[in-house]
Amino acid sequence: MNMSWNNVWKGNNLYSNDTVRNFITNVKMNHISNLLNQNYKFQNIVEIGCGDGKMLFELSKKYNSKSIIGIDISTEALKLANQSARTLNIESNFLIGTADNIPLPECSADFCFSLGVIEHYNETQKIFNSIKEMKRILKPGGIAVVMVPNYYSIGVIDRKYQQRKGTWIFGFQQELKRKFILECFNKSEFSGIKSNIEEFVIIPGIRKPINYYIIHGLDKFMRLFSKEFGFYLYTMGIKGEN
């Protein structure tokens, strides 16, 4: 998996394109704000699967954080994150690590988030362990947010089509159901659990394959019949005080 993601971050593709990354970062920040639905200040933020750190940097500004830590399996991604931190003069710490075995002690963070990571595990237990690990490193009252691709989306068909064509670059992936993620949060004994489903993002001014527009349009249409349809599935939970 490490080699796969190193290739993604080294490659010239839409995923690592700066314009795309900046736009998607702003969209996902809005998604997280929709989910939290309150004004928070988080002193210590940890991102699992931080990539180039863009999301982590922006959220740290939004929440006036004093300590930020990024975890990723890709050495190439962490190189980019460290370069950006130096350029922006942001004090941060980036570590090699995995979601199901976070290299941090208990009660390290007020806010821990992971966007588009745990769906790359092909073992259910590792997905559950990842959410349990997020709770472990949170301080009492801390908040975890997880985003995964939603099972009820045309994106599932597109991913399988790309895999058959040999154009899929993101390794193993499975889209997940809201019911399953909520069950993982409940088993991890989070409180205040809630979830939102958000639609696929079309980025203005960027030429994209026609399948992107198909996903966006059909998901939106299917959502008229079922609110379970949509591309992104966000879930949050709060670690209890005890």
Residue pairs with C-beta under 8 A, 6 or more apart in sequence:
1 73
1 120
1 171
1 172
2 73
2 74
2 75
4 169
4 170
4 171
5 72
5 73
5 74
5 76
5 77
5 171
6 74
6 75
6 76
6 77
7 169
8 15
8 16
8 74
8 169
8 170
9 16
9 51
9 52
9 74
9 76
9 77
9 80
10 76
11 169
13 169
14 20
14 206
14 208
15 169
15 170
16 52
17 206
19 203
19 205
19 206
20 203
20 206
21 52
21 54
22 54
23 201
23 203
23 204
23 206
24 201
24 203
25 54
25 55
25 58
26 58
27 201
28 55
28 115
28 147
28 232
29 55
29 58
29 59
29 62
31 147
31 196
31 198
31 232
31 234
32 59
32 113
32 145
32 234
34 196
34 198
34 234
35 145
35 194
35 195
35 196
35 234
35 235
35 236
36 143
36 145
36 236
40 63
40 111
40 143
41 63
41 64
42 63
42 64
42 65
42 109
42 110
42 111
42 143
43 65
43 66
43 67
43 110
44 65
44 66
44 67
44 68
44 69
44 108
44 109
44 110
44 111
44 139
45 56
45 59
45 60
45 63
45 65
45 67
45 68
45 69
45 109
45 110
45 111
45 112
45 113
46 68
46 69
46 70
46 71
46 102
46 104
46 108
46 109
46 111
46 112
46 113
46 137
47 53
47 55
47 56
47 59
47 68
47 69
47 70
47 71
47 112
47 113
47 114
47 115
48 71
48 97
48 99
48 102
48 112
48 113
48 114
48 117
48 130
48 134
49 71
49 72
49 73
49 99
49 114
49 115
49 116
49 117
50 56
50 70
50 71
50 72
50 77
50 78
50 81
50 94
51 72
51 74
51 77
51 80
51 81
52 77
52 80
52 81
52 84
53 70
53 80
53 81
53 84
53 85
53 92
53 94
54 84
55 115
56 68
56 70
56 81
56 92
57 68
57 84
57 85
57 88
57 90
57 92
59 65
59 111
59 113
60 68
60 90
60 92
63 111
65 111
67 91
67 93
68 90
68 91
68 92
68 93
69 92
69 93
69 94
69 95
69 104
69 108
69 109
70 78
70 81
70 92
70 93
70 94
70 95
71 94
71 95
71 96
71 97
71 98
71 99
71 102
71 103
71 104
72 78
72 81
72 94
72 96
72 97
73 96
73 97
73 98
75 96
78 94
78 95
78 96
81 92
81 94
82 94
84 90
85 91
85 92
85 94
95 103
95 104
96 103
97 103
99 114
99 117
99 118
99 121
99 126
99 130
99 133
99 134
100 121
100 126
100 129
100 130
100 133
101 129
101 133
102 133
102 134
102 136
102 137
104 137
105 137
106 136
106 137
107 137
107 138
107 139
107 140
108 137
108 138
108 139
109 137
109 138
109 139
109 142
110 138
110 139
110 141
110 142
110 143
111 138
111 142
111 143
111 144
111 145
112 134
112 137
112 138
112 142
112 143
112 144
112 145
113 144
113 145
113 146
113 147
114 130
114 134
114 145
114 146
114 147
115 145
115 146
115 147
116 147
116 148
116 149
117 130
118 126
118 127
118 130
118 131
118 146
118 148
119 127
119 148
119 149
119 173
119 174
119 175
119 176
120 170
120 171
120 172
120 173
121 127
121 130
121 172
122 172
122 174
127 176
127 184
128 184
128 187
128 188
131 144
131 146
131 181
131 184
131 185
131 188
132 187
132 188
134 144
134 146
134 188
135 144
135 188
135 189
135 190
135 237
135 239
138 144
138 239
139 239
140 239
140 240
140 241
140 242
141 238
141 239
141 241
142 238
142 239
143 236
143 237
143 238
143 239
144 185
144 190
144 236
144 237
144 238
144 239
145 234
145 235
145 236
146 181
146 234
146 235
146 236
147 232
147 233
147 234
147 235
148 175
148 176
148 181
148 232
148 233
149 155
149 156
149 159
149 173
149 175
149 176
149 231
149 232
149 233
150 175
150 176
150 177
150 178
150 197
150 228
150 229
150 230
150 231
150 232
150 233
151 175
151 176
151 177
151 178
151 233
152 177
152 222
152 226
152 228
152 229
152 230
153 175
153 200
153 215
153 219
153 229
153 230
153 231
154 214
154 215
154 218
154 219
154 222
155 175
155 200
155 215
155 219
155 231
156 175
158 211
158 214
158 215
159 168
159 173
159 175
161 211
162 168
176 233
178 195
178 197
178 228
178 233
178 235
181 195
181 233
181 235
182 193
182 195
182 235
185 193
185 235
185 237
186 193
188 237
189 240
190 237
190 238
190 239
190 240
191 237
191 238
191 239
191 240
192 236
192 237
192 238
193 235
193 236
193 237
193 238
194 235
194 236
195 233
195 234
195 235
195 236
196 233
196 234
197 227
197 228
197 229
197 230
197 232
197 233
197 234
198 230
198 231
198 232
198 234
199 216
199 219
199 220
199 223
199 230
199 231
199 232
200 212
200 215
200 216
200 219
200 230
200 231
200 232
201 216
201 231
202 208
202 212
202 213
202 216
215 231
216 231
219 229
219 230
219 231
222 229
223 229
223 230
